Amino acid sequence: MENVILNQLNYPVLSYTVFLPVLGALLLLFMRNTAMIRWTTLLVTMATFVISLPLLTNFDKTTYKMQFVERHQWIPSWSINYFIGVDGISVLFVFLTTLLSILCVLVSWKAIENKVKEFHIAILTVEAAMTGVFISLDFFLFYIFWEAMLIPMFLLIGVWGGPNRVYAAIKFFLYTLVGSVLMLVGIIVLYFAGGNTLDILTLGTVHYPVKLQFWLFLAFFAAFAVKVPMFPVHTWLPDAHTEAPTAGSVILAGVLIKMGAYGFLRFSMPMFPDAVRFFMTPMLVLSVIGIVYGALVCLAQKDLKRLIAYSSVSHMGYVTLGIFALNSQGMEGGILQMLNHGIITGALFLMIGIIYERTHTRVIADYGGFATLVPWYAGLFIILTFASIGLPGTNGFIGEFLVLFGAFKAQKLFGVLAATGVILGAGYMLWLYQRVFFETPNPNWGPGHHPLWDLDLREVITLAPLFALIFVIGFYPEVFLSYMHPTVENLLKHINTHAFAGEGLIAKHLMEIF
């Protein structure tokens, strides 16, 4: 228990954060009034967010140790415990999850008209499961939350999605399930190799044989690479994004795909440091391919959602590039970029959902001249465009800067190649803005035709927190970077302790591995 700090508060803040949405979902089962269902869900998500805020305000930024820890025996015969806590990385994603859940409810206020109760139960359930993933310190508990998240997400896409929702939902489920099964095999192997324990912190202190690290890294990679999603196992994401309702897209972009990168940080790096060193270059190669490939494919897209979906493939490439640069600048930049991507892309999907409610089309060619028709909407969209391409003063800039700095520091070639993604990103985002807002107005919109109206109060309130974060992080990134400094430093110290011995051992046993 030397690597944990017991709960600093006089109440189980993490348990409340996870299980309040579950209780809210159970309460919805007994409701019939649609308005009451919406308001109850909104109040539950807001209460969960407020309850989780002390995690940030009371967090000790001077230590890498797990904080707000709760530990209770669960299944003693298998050494399974209810063991939860947060460090300087996971605490940021609990904050992001609880915030975006509120916005998902608000953006769905008018958009969801069928099976309203079931929709809101799914929203609350997926919030609880995602939060559980970030705070679990026992592998059994972690895997329950990891798999539980699939069910409500599958339903969000498959029930409330677009015309091809069933195909997209099944593809999402199969891709993620196959990877998860391989990870389960890895967890079982770790249980026996690590001394018959599922304690994640304890398993992170064991030095496993190089051969075992190699295969376990690949088993966990199967689950995490799909979730990121990394090239070439990314193809489920554009379909899922395109067919999902707006709230589903926000959850996918904002939180769910962060779980893969989080998995690399929480499990692969502390448990398989020798394998991480061995796979460093292949991971950097896949990251750069994802950056450039995702950006190029964006240039060919005709659907708004599909374009932003492929931009996620490109932007998450920066995340894995920074993480596997294996230096403090790259890793902190990758983690910050995870947070930034959730904010920016979450806001972009909210904006697309808002305009879709008015036009009932996402085909870019159907737009045109919207800068004069909906000027406030156009003004906010250009801010998101600049944030997405990393304009200084926005959160996107500092994240990409740190990642590229770390990539150049690790291997200059990858830094140069990744920088081309910035140019391509500016190209597809600015071209998108030109086509939607500045080209010849589409005669189907405006007075005398299909009426359009600008942002209303509910929509402004929904977007406001994300725009505030864009500029807070852009001008003062230390607000969030300060949380992760000790954790990243400790993680890199752990990896570098094995660096020289690990590289030699892998070279020595490479033939044995195969």
C-alpha positions in Angstrom: 0.0 0.0 0.0 3.0 2.3 -0.2 2.0 3.6 -3.6 -1.5 4.7 -2.6 -3.0 7.5 -0.5 -6.2 6.6 1.2 -9.3 8.7 0.5 -8.5 12.3 1.6 -12.2 13.1 1.9 -14.6 11.8 4.5 -16.9 10.2 2.0 -16.2 7.6 -0.9 -16.0 10.2 -3.7 -15.1 7.7 -6.4 -17.8 5.2 -5.5 -20.4 8.0 -5.6 -19.1 9.1 -9.0 -19.4 5.7 -10.5 -22.6 4.5 -8.9 -24.8 7.6 -8.8 -25.4 7.3 -12.6 -26.3 3.6 -12.0 -28.8 4.6 -9.3 -30.2 7.2 -11.7 -30.6 4.6 -14.4 -32.5 2.4 -12.0 -34.7 5.3 -11.0 -35.6 5.9 -14.6 -37.1 2.4 -14.9 -40.0 3.5 -12.8 -40.7 6.8 -14.7 -43.1 7.3 -17.6 -43.2 11.0 -18.1 -40.8 12.0 -20.8 -40.1 15.5 -19.4 -39.4 14.0 -16.0 -37.0 11.4 -17.5 -35.0 14.1 -19.3 -34.8 16.4 -16.2 -33.9 13.5 -13.9 -31.1 12.4 -16.2 -29.8 15.9 -16.4 -29.8 16.4 -12.7 -28.1 13.0 -12.1 -25.3 13.9 -14.6 -24.9 17.3 -13.1 -24.8 15.9 -9.5 -22.2 13.3 -10.6 -20.1 16.1 -12.1 -20.3 18.2 -8.9 -19.5 15.2 -6.7 -16.4 14.5 -8.8 -15.0 18.0 -8.7 -13.3 17.5 -5.3 -11.1 15.0 -7.1 -9.5 17.9 -8.9 -9.6 20.5 -6.1 -8.2 18.2 -3.4 -5.7 16.3 -5.6 -2.1 16.3 -4.4 -0.1 17.4 -7.4 3.3 16.6 -5.8 3.0 12.8 -5.8 2.6 10.0 -8.4 0.8 7.8 -5.9 -2.8 6.7 -6.3 -5.2 9.0 -4.4 -8.8 8.8 -3.0 -8.2 5.1 -2.8 -10.9 2.7 -1.7 -10.2 -0.9 -1.1 -12.5 -3.7 0.1 -12.3 -7.4 -0.1 -14.7 -8.8 -2.8 -13.8 -12.4 -3.7 -11.0 -13.3 -1.2 -10.4 -16.8 -2.6 -9.3 -15.3 -5.9 -7.6 -12.2 -4.4 -10.2 -10.0 -6.1 -10.8 -6.7 -4.4 -13.0 -3.6 -4.9 -9.9 -1.5 -5.4 -10.3 2.0 -7.0 -8.2 5.2 -7.1 -6.9 7.9 -9.4 -3.5 9.4 -10.2 -2.5 12.4 -12.2 -3.6 10.8 -15.5 -6.9 9.1 -14.7 -8.2 12.1 -12.6 -8.4 14.2 -15.8 -10.5 11.6 -17.7 -12.9 11.2 -14.8 -13.5 15.0 -15.1 -13.9 14.8 -18.9 -16.3 11.9 -18.7 -18.6 13.5 -16.1 -18.6 16.8 -18.0 -19.4 15.4 -21.4 -22.2 13.3 -20.0 -24.1 16.4 -19.1 -23.6 17.8 -22.6 -24.8 14.5 -24.1 -28.1 14.9 -22.2 -28.5 18.5 -23.3 -27.8 18.0 -26.9 -30.3 15.1 -27.0 -33.1 17.2 -25.5 -35.0 17.6 -28.7 -33.1 15.2 -31.0 -34.3 12.0 -29.3 -38.0 11.4 -29.5 -38.3 7.6 -29.6 -37.6 5.3 -26.6 -36.6 8.3 -24.5 -36.4 6.3 -21.3 -34.2 3.6 -22.7 -31.9 6.2 -24.3 -31.2 8.0 -21.1 -30.7 4.8 -19.2 -28.0 3.9 -21.8 -26.4 7.3 -21.3 -26.2 6.9 -17.6 -25.0 3.4 -17.8 -22.2 4.2 -20.2 -21.1 7.1 -18.1 -20.8 4.8 -15.1 -18.9 2.1 -17.1 -16.4 4.6 -18.6 -15.7 6.2 -15.2 -15.1 2.8 -13.8 -12.5 2.0 -16.4 -10.4 5.0 -15.4 -10.5 4.4 -11.7 -10.2 0.6 -11.4 -7.1 -0.8 -9.8 -8.1 -4.4 -9.8 -8.0 -6.2 -13.2 -11.3 -8.1 -12.5 -13.1 -4.9 -11.7 -11.5 -3.1 -14.7 -12.5 -5.9 -17.1 -16.1 -5.7 -15.9 -16.3 -2.0 -16.6 -14.4 -2.4 -19.9 -16.9 -4.9 -21.2 -20.0 -3.3 -19.6 -19.3 -0.2 -21.6 -19.9 -2.1 -24.8 -23.5 -2.9 -24.2 -25.0 0.6 -23.8 -22.7 1.9 -26.6 -23.9 -0.9 -28.9 -27.5 0.1 -28.1 -26.9 3.8 -28.6 -25.6 3.1 -32.1 -27.9 0.3 -33.0 -31.2 1.7 -31.8 -30.9 5.5 -32.2 -28.4 5.6 -35.1 -28.8 6.3 -38.8 -29.9 4.1 -41.7 -26.9 1.7 -41.4 -26.9 1.7 -37.6 -27.2 -2.1 -37.3 -24.1 -2.7 -39.5 -22.1 0.0 -37.6 -23.2 -1.3 -34.2 -22.3 -4.9 -35.0 -18.9 -3.9 -36.5 -18.1 -1.8 -33.4 -19.1 -4.7 -31.1 -17.1 -7.4 -33.0 -13.9 -5.3 -33.3 -13.8 -4.3 -29.7 -14.9 -7.7 -28.4 -12.2 -9.7 -30.3 -9.5 -7.4 -28.9 -11.0 -7.6 -25.4 -11.0 -11.4 -25.4 -7.2 -11.4 -26.2 -6.7 -8.9 -23.3 -8.6 -11.3 -21.0 -6.2 -14.1 -21.9 -3.4 -11.7 -21.0 -5.0 -10.8 -17.7 -5.3 -14.5 -16.8 -1.6 -15.1 -17.6 -0.6 -12.1 -15.6 -2.6 -13.4 -12.6 -0.4 -16.5 -12.4 2.8 -14.8 -13.5 2.5 -12.0 -11.0 1.9 -14.1 -7.9 -1.8 -15.0 -8.0 -3.0 -11.4 -7.8 -5.1 -9.1 -9.9 -3.9 -6.0 -8.1 -2.9 -3.7 -11.0 -0.3 -1.7 -8.9 1.3 -4.9 -7.6 1.5 -6.4 -11.1 3.2 -3.2 -12.3 6.1 -3.8 -10.0 6.9 -7.4 -11.1 9.7 -7.8 -13.7 8.4 -10.5 -16.1 10.6 -12.5 -18.5 11.2 -10.8 -21.8 9.5 -13.5 -23.8 6.4 -13.2 -21.7 6.4 -9.4 -21.9 6.6 -9.7 -25.7 3.4 -11.8 -26.0 1.5 -10.0 -23.3 2.2 -6.7 -24.9 0.7 -8.0 -28.2 -2.4 -9.4 -26.3 -3.1 -6.0 -24.7 -2.2 -4.2 -27.9 -5.1 -6.0 -29.6 -7.6 -4.4 -27.2 -6.0 -1.0 -26.9 -5.1 -0.4 -30.6 -8.7 -1.1 -31.6 -10.0 1.3 -29.0 -7.6 4.2 -30.0 -8.2 3.3 -32.9 -4.8 2.8 -34.6 -4.2 2.1 -38.2 -5.1 -0.5 -39.6 -7.8 -1.5 -37.1 -9.6 1.8 -37.3 -12.3 1.0 -39.8 -15.1 0.6 -37.2 -14.8 4.2 -36.1 -16.0 6.1 -39.2 -19.0 3.8 -39.5 -19.9 4.1 -35.8 -19.5 7.9 -35.8 -21.5 8.3 -39.0 -24.4 6.2 -37.7 -24.4 7.1 -34.0 -26.7 9.8 -32.6 -25.0 13.0 -31.6 -24.6 12.0 -28.0 -23.1 8.6 -29.1 -20.6 10.4 -31.3 -19.6 12.7 -28.4 -19.1 9.7 -26.1 -17.1 7.9 -28.8 -14.8 10.8 -29.6 -14.7 12.4 -26.2 -14.1 9.4 -23.9 -14.3 5.9 -25.4 -11.4 6.0 -27.8 -9.2 7.5 -25.0 -9.5 4.2 -23.2 -7.0 2.6 -25.6 -4.3 5.2 -25.1 -5.1 5.1 -21.3 -4.6 1.3 -21.4 -1.1 1.7 -22.9 -0.2 4.1 -20.1 -1.8 2.2 -17.2 -0.9 -1.4 -18.2 1.6 -1.8 -21.1 4.2 0.6 -19.9 4.6 -0.3 -16.3 4.1 -4.0 -16.8 6.0 -4.6 -20.0 8.8 -2.0 -20.1 11.2 -4.2 -22.1 8.5 -4.9 -24.7 7.6 -1.3 -24.8 11.2 -0.4 -25.7 11.2 -3.2 -28.3 8.0 -2.0 -29.9 8.7 1.7 -29.7 9.7 2.1 -33.3 6.8 0.0 -34.8 4.4 2.0 -32.6 5.8 5.3 -33.8 5.5 4.0 -37.4 1.9 3.1 -37.0 1.2 6.4 -35.3 2.7 8.4 -38.2 0.8 6.3 -40.7 -2.4 7.0 -38.8 -1.7 10.8 -38.7 -1.0 11.1 -42.5 -3.5 8.5 -43.7 -6.4 9.9 -41.5 -5.7 13.4 -42.8 -5.5 12.4 -46.4 -8.8 10.5 -46.2 -10.5 13.5 -44.6 -9.8 15.4 -47.9 -12.0 12.9 -49.8 -15.0 12.9 -47.4 -18.4 14.2 -48.4 -20.2 13.7 -45.1 -19.5 16.0 -42.2 -19.5 13.3 -39.5 -17.3 11.0 -41.5 -14.8 13.7 -42.1 -14.5 14.5 -38.3 -14.4 10.7 -37.6 -11.3 10.3 -39.9 -9.8 13.4 -38.3 -10.0 11.5 -35.0 -7.9 8.7 -36.5 -5.3 11.4 -37.4 -5.4 13.2 -34.1 -5.3 10.0 -32.0 -2.1 9.2 -34.0 -0.5 12.2 -32.3 -1.6 10.8 -29.0 0.2 7.4 -29.5 3.1 9.2 -31.1 3.6 11.3 -28.0 3.2 8.4 -25.6 5.6 6.1 -27.4 8.2 8.8 -27.8 9.1 7.8 -24.3 10.1 11.2 -23.1 8.3 13.6 -20.7 7.4 16.2 -23.4 5.9 13.7 -25.8 4.1 11.7 -23.1 2.6 14.8 -21.4 1.7 16.1 -24.8 0.0 12.9 -25.7 -2.0 12.8 -22.5 -3.0 16.5 -22.9 -3.9 15.8 -26.6 -6.2 13.0 -25.4 -8.0 15.6 -23.3 -7.9 18.2 -26.0 -9.3 15.9 -28.6 -12.2 15.0 -26.3 -12.9 18.7 -25.9 -12.5 19.8 -29.6 -13.9 16.8 -31.4 -16.7 16.5 -28.8 -17.6 20.1 -29.5 -17.4 19.5 -33.3 -19.9 16.6 -33.1 -22.2 18.8 -30.9 -22.1 21.5 -33.6 -22.8 18.9 -36.4 -25.7 17.6 -34.4 -27.1 21.1 -33.9 -27.1 21.9 -37.6 -28.4 18.4 -38.5 -31.5 19.1 -36.4 -32.2 22.1 -38.7 -31.2 20.7 -42.1 -31.5 16.9 -41.7 -28.5 16.4 -43.9 -24.8 16.0 -43.3 -23.7 16.1 -46.9 -21.2 18.9 -47.3 -22.3 19.8 -50.8 -25.8 20.5 -49.4 -24.5 23.4 -47.4 -23.1 26.8 -48.6 -23.3 30.4 -47.4 -24.1 29.6 -43.8 -21.9 32.4 -42.5 -24.8 34.8 -43.4 -27.6 32.5 -42.5 -26.4 31.5 -39.0 -23.6 33.9 -38.1 -23.2 32.9 -34.4 -22.9 29.3 -35.4 -20.4 30.2 -38.0 -18.3 32.2 -35.5 -18.1 29.3 -33.0 -17.3 26.8 -35.8 -14.3 28.8 -36.9 -13.0 28.7 -33.3 -13.3 24.9 -33.3 -11.6 24.8 -36.8 -8.6 26.8 -35.5 -8.4 24.7 -32.3 -8.5 21.5 -34.4 -5.6 22.7 -36.6 -3.6 23.8 -33.5 -3.7 27.6 -33.7 -1.7 29.2 -30.9 -3.9 30.4 -28.1 -6.1 27.3 -28.4 -5.7 24.0 -26.6 -4.9 22.1 -29.8 -1.6 24.1 -30.2 0.1 23.2 -26.9 -0.8 19.5 -27.2 0.5 19.2 -30.8 3.6 21.2 -29.9 4.6 19.0 -27.0 3.9 15.8 -29.1 6.0 17.1 -32.0 8.8 18.2 -29.6 8.8 14.8 -28.0 8.8 13.1 -31.4 11.8 15.1 -32.7 13.6 14.4 -29.4 13.0 10.6 -29.8 13.6 10.2 -33.6 13.7 13.3 -35.9 12.3 11.5 -38.9 9.0 10.8 -37.1 8.8 14.4 -36.0 9.1 15.6 -39.6 6.6 13.1 -40.9 4.1 13.9 -38.1 4.4 17.7 -38.9 3.0 17.0 -42.3 -0.2 16.0 -40.6 -0.5 19.6 -39.2 -0.4 21.0 -42.7 -2.9 18.4 -44.0 -5.1 19.1 -41.0 -5.2 22.8 -41.8 -6.1 21.9 -45.4 -9.1 19.7 -44.8 -10.5 21.8 -41.9 -10.2 25.1 -43.7 -11.6 23.6 -46.9 -14.5 22.2 -45.0 -15.2 25.6 -43.5 -15.0 27.3 -46.9 -17.5 24.8 -48.4 -20.1 25.1 -45.6 -19.9 28.7 -44.7 -18.4 30.8 -47.6 -19.3 29.3 -51.0 -22.4 30.2 -53.0 -25.4 29.9 -50.8 -27.6 26.9 -51.3 -31.0 28.1 -52.5 -32.7 25.5 -50.4 -31.9 27.4 -47.2 -33.0 30.8 -45.9 -36.1 33.0 -46.1 -38.8 31.6 -48.4 -37.4 28.1 -48.4 -36.2 25.9 -45.6 -35.9 28.3 -42.6 -32.7 28.2 -40.5 -32.3 29.7 -37.0 -29.2 30.4 -35.1 -28.1 28.9 -31.8 -30.6 29.0 -29.0 -29.9 29.3 -25.3 -29.8 25.6 -24.6 -27.3 25.0 -27.4 -25.1 27.9 -26.2 -25.1 26.5 -22.6 -24.2 23.1 -24.0 -21.2 24.4 -25.9 -20.0 27.0 -23.4 -17.9 24.7 -21.1 -16.0 23.2 -24.0 -15.2 26.6 -25.6 -14.0 27.8 -22.1 -11.7 24.8 -21.8 -10.3 25.5 -25.3 -9.0 28.9 -24.2 -8.1 28.0 -20.6 -5.8 25.2 -21.7 -4.6 27.2 -24.7 -3.4 30.1 -22.6 -2.6 28.3 -19.4 -2.0 24.6 -20.1 -0.2 24.2 -16.7 -3.7 24.0 -15.2 -3.9 20.4 -16.4 -0.2 19.6 -17.1 0.5 20.1 -13.4 -1.6 17.1 -12.5 0.4 14.7 -14.7 4.0 15.8 -14.0 4.8 13.4 -11.1 3.0 10.4 -12.7 4.7 10.8 -16.0 8.1 11.2 -14.4 7.6 8.1 -12.3 6.4 6.1 -15.3 9.4 7.1 -17.5 11.8 6.4 -14.6 10.3 2.9 -14.4 10.7 2.3 -18.1 14.2 3.6 -18.3 15.3 1.5 -15.4 14.8 -1.5 -17.8 16.1 0.2 -20.9 19.6 -1.0 -21.3 19.1 -4.5 -19.8 15.8 -4.9 -21.6 17.2 -4.0 -25.1 20.0 -6.4 -24.6 17.8 -9.2 -23.4 15.4 -8.8 -26.2 18.2 -8.9 -28.8 19.5 -12.0 -27.1 16.2 -13.9 -26.9 14.6 -12.7 -30.2 14.9 -16.0 -31.9 13.6 -17.7 -28.8 10.5 -15.4 -28.8 9.6 -16.6 -32.3 
